């Protein structure tokens, strides 16, 4: 289970490594996008869907592996409960916050347009401004979504075999990404 957990963590880290390169070396991305005649923000958005797919696949494979390599364990042990209802609320709240981030910043604001030479106005709209504003609300939304999803899917066997490690690592990845955007 430890090697499966490590493999899941690698899958989780891949988008964050890509974010770091795109944030610190935007000229490489812009040059590539000019070469293929694509807008860098739209291209990044497309690639991030691919990256999220890699993350999802890595975690689903881990769930499958730790669950004994068969979907049978879920059918026998998974049941809907108040705990899972709360996990769905957390997941939905995370997605609501994520949508609010997209509405406030738009595609070019979310996908590093400011780094690619686009004029992206500062947003004072919630969740980036106002009474209940958050620091890095999109990453807060992502962490809420990840925790909600994992809590919804995981069984005791998963918690005993690496779920907390994956979740802690995932949070560290988001913290690292947020810090790189603040400091680099």
C-alpha positions in Angstrom: 0.0 0.0 0.0 3.0 2.3 0.6 4.2 2.2 -3.0 0.6 2.8 -4.2 0.3 5.8 -1.8 3.6 7.2 -3.1 2.4 6.7 -6.7 -0.8 8.6 -5.9 1.2 11.4 -4.4 3.3 11.6 -7.6 0.1 11.9 -9.6 -1.1 14.6 -7.2 2.1 16.5 -7.5 2.4 16.6 -11.4 0.0 19.6 -11.9 1.7 21.6 -9.1 5.1 21.1 -10.7 3.6 22.3 -14.0 2.1 25.3 -12.2 5.5 26.2 -10.8 7.2 26.1 -14.2 4.4 28.1 -15.8 4.5 30.7 -13.1 8.3 31.0 -12.9 9.1 30.5 -16.6 6.1 32.0 -18.4 8.2 33.0 -21.4 8.7 29.3 -22.2 4.9 28.7 -22.3 4.2 31.9 -24.3 6.8 30.9 -26.9 5.3 27.4 -27.2 1.8 28.8 -27.5 2.9 31.3 -30.2 4.5 28.5 -32.1 1.3 26.5 -32.2 -0.9 29.7 -32.6 -2.8 29.2 -29.3 -3.7 31.6 -26.6 -1.6 30.8 -23.5 -4.4 31.0 -21.1 -6.8 28.9 -23.1 -4.0 26.4 -23.7 -3.2 26.3 -20.0 -6.9 25.7 -19.2 -7.0 22.8 -21.5 -3.8 21.3 -20.1 -5.0 21.7 -16.6 -8.0 19.6 -17.4 -5.6 16.9 -18.5 -3.6 17.4 -15.3 -6.7 17.1 -13.1 -7.4 13.9 -15.0 -4.0 12.5 -14.1 -4.6 13.4 -10.5 -8.0 11.7 -10.5 -6.7 8.6 -12.2 -3.8 8.3 -9.7 -6.1 8.6 -6.8 -8.7 6.3 -8.2 -6.0 3.7 -9.0 -4.9 4.0 -5.4 -8.4 3.6 -4.1 -8.8 0.5 -6.3 -5.4 -1.0 -5.2 -5.9 -0.4 -1.5 -9.4 -1.7 -1.8 -8.1 -5.1 -2.9 -8.1 -4.5 -6.7 -11.8 -5.1 -7.0 -14.9 -2.9 -6.9 -16.5 -5.5 -4.7 -15.2 -3.9 -1.5 -17.2 -0.8 -2.2 -20.4 -2.7 -2.8 -20.0 -4.6 0.4 -18.8 -1.9 2.7 -19.7 1.5 1.3 -22.9 3.0 2.7 -24.4 6.5 2.6 -24.2 8.1 6.1 -24.4 11.5 7.7 -20.6 11.6 7.4 -20.8 11.1 3.6 -23.6 13.7 3.4 -21.3 16.2 5.1 -18.5 15.3 2.7 -20.9 16.1 -0.2 -21.7 19.4 1.4 -17.9 20.1 1.6 -17.4 19.1 -2.0 -20.2 21.2 -3.2 -19.1 24.2 -1.1 -15.6 23.8 -2.6 -17.1 23.8 -6.1 -19.3 26.8 -5.4 -16.2 28.7 -4.2 -14.3 27.6 -7.3 -17.0 28.9 -9.6 -17.0 32.2 -7.7 -13.2 32.4 -8.3 -13.8 31.9 -12.1 -16.5 34.5 -12.1 -14.4 37.0 -10.3 -11.2 36.5 -12.3 -12.2 35.0 -15.6 -10.1 32.6 -17.7 -7.2 35.0 -18.0 -7.1 35.7 -14.3 -7.3 32.1 -13.3 -4.8 30.8 -15.9 -1.9 33.2 -15.2 -2.7 35.8 -17.9 -0.8 38.4 -15.9 2.3 36.3 -16.3 1.7 35.9 -20.1 1.5 39.7 -20.7 -2.2 40.1 -20.6 -3.9 43.0 -18.8 -5.8 41.4 -16.0 -7.6 43.8 -13.7 -7.3 43.3 -9.9 -10.5 41.8 -8.6 -12.2 43.3 -5.6 -15.2 41.0 -6.0 -15.9 38.1 -3.6 -14.1 35.8 -2.9 -11.0 38.0 -3.5 -12.5 41.1 -1.8 -15.2 42.2 0.5 -16.1 41.2 4.0 -15.6 37.5 3.7 -12.7 37.5 1.3 -10.1 34.7 1.5 -6.4 34.5 0.7 -6.0 32.2 -2.3 -9.7 31.2 -2.5 -9.3 29.0 -5.5 -6.8 26.8 -3.6 -9.1 26.8 -0.5 -11.9 25.7 -2.9 -9.7 22.9 -4.3 -8.7 21.6 -0.9 -12.4 21.6 0.2 -13.3 19.7 -3.0 -10.4 17.2 -2.5 -11.3 16.5 1.1 -15.0 16.2 0.3 -14.4 13.8 -2.5 -11.9 11.6 -0.6 -14.2 11.5 2.5 -17.1 10.5 0.2 -15.1 7.7 -1.5 -12.8 6.3 1.2 -13.5 3.3 3.4 -11.8 2.5 6.7 -9.2 0.4 4.8 -8.2 3.5 2.8 -7.8 5.7 5.9 -5.6 2.9 7.4 -3.5 2.7 4.3 -2.5 6.2 3.2 -5.6 8.4 2.7 -4.4 10.9 5.3 -0.9 10.9 3.7 -2.3 11.7 0.3 -4.6 14.4 1.7 -1.8 16.0 3.7 0.5 15.9 0.7 -2.2 17.4 -1.5 -2.6 20.3 0.9 1.2 20.8 1.0 1.1 21.0 -2.8 -1.5 23.7 -2.8 0.4 25.6 0.0 3.5 25.3 -2.1 1.7 26.6 -5.2 0.2 29.5 -3.3 3.6 30.4 -1.8 5.3 30.3 -5.2 2.7 32.7 -6.5 3.3 35.0 -3.6 7.0 34.8 -3.4 8.4 34.0 -6.9 
